[in-house]
């Protein structure tokens, strides 16, 4: 174990930090980019990667959503440099809409300008919260250790690690993480789930609900990945229209196929749109087309013609 990382001395006994170091080892490369908010999770992740000998570039995104956000990014960058990492600060503008979702998309877009692979500090606790949030939307899902977007791969080395370990590691190392005031605002559903729902579940369950929920999330992610693999293999089948014969496919697979078909025509996919289009396959009685959005020449519709679904407009 190194005596220090950068100018930060490492204590001889640090069990929480050791847990993080073990977690990052399977994912190590010579140079790593890490999204650093300054919170305990990402701060501890930078420390663990540096202690394992990796060159790290910490990317600190100022979302400009809170007063003093520039100072938060500067402080995070300074702590990364204290640990011997390089640090970049980027200021972005988050478009209107769902703040959490829009901030995430804007952040990932900025990461993609700087690297093709980014590490994030999501923990097992985040995984459990994600599963509950997704379930409330009718789409139980989880995060994968590696998620691939068109222009960016996201690596989450700490999905098997508890949030208590990242906070404990920061305490062991003498690091002071940023405490986001939004993490106490119950107007955000994720915060309400963290501080109200999970404690109630612990009481009902007579135990910690996070490991079981995180396992369910991981299984959902793995099963979704398997289905996506089959969709990728078969994409050519609906290149010139979605064949009606695919109505015989299992429902879960068919929904993903339809989603891929719609996205291929620039349609923003929702569960309601997929359900409506699916009825053109499974409950056909000569009905008209299904509106799925607007195009350059008017509204887009999915219609059933000559044994396949086509998009017009």
HELIX and SHEET records of a PDB file:
HELIX    1   1 UNK A   15  UNK A   24  1                                  10    
HELIX    2   2 UNK A   25  UNK A   27  5                                   3    
HELIX    3   3 UNK A   40  UNK A   51  1                                  12    
HELIX    4   4 UNK A   69  UNK A   82  1                                  14    
HELIX    5   5 UNK A   99  UNK A  114  1                                  16    
HELIX    6   6 UNK A  124  UNK A  136  1                                  13    
HELIX    7   7 UNK A  163  UNK A  173  1                                  11    
HELIX    8   8 UNK A  181  UNK A  184  5                                   4    
HELIX    9   9 UNK A  189  UNK A  192  1                                   4    
HELIX   10  10 UNK A  193  UNK A  197  3                                   5    
HELIX   11  11 UNK A  198  UNK A  205  1                                   8    
HELIX   12  12 UNK A  210  UNK A  234  1                                  25    
HELIX   13  13 UNK A  235  UNK A  238  5                                   4    
HELIX   14  14 UNK A  244  UNK A  248  5                                   5    
HELIX   15  15 UNK A  251  UNK A  263  1                                  13    
HELIX   16  16 UNK A  271  UNK A  282  1                                  12    
SHEET    1   A 2 UNK A   4  UNK A   5  0                                        
SHEET    2   A 2 UNK A   8  UNK A   9 -1                                        
SHEET    1   B 3 UNK A  31  UNK A  35  0                                        
SHEET    2   B 3 UNK A  55  UNK A  62  1                                        
SHEET    3   B 3 UNK A  86  UNK A  91  1                                        
SHEET    1   C 3 UNK A 117  UNK A 119  0                                        
SHEET    2   C 3 UNK A 153  UNK A 155  1                                        
SHEET    3   C 3 UNK A 146  UNK A 148 -1                                        
SHEET    1   D 4 UNK A 242  UNK A 243  0                                        
SHEET    2   D 4 UNK A 308  UNK A 312 -1                                        
SHEET    3   D 4 UNK A 298  UNK A 305 -1                                        
SHEET    4   D 4 UNK A 290  UNK A 295 -1                                        
END                                                                             
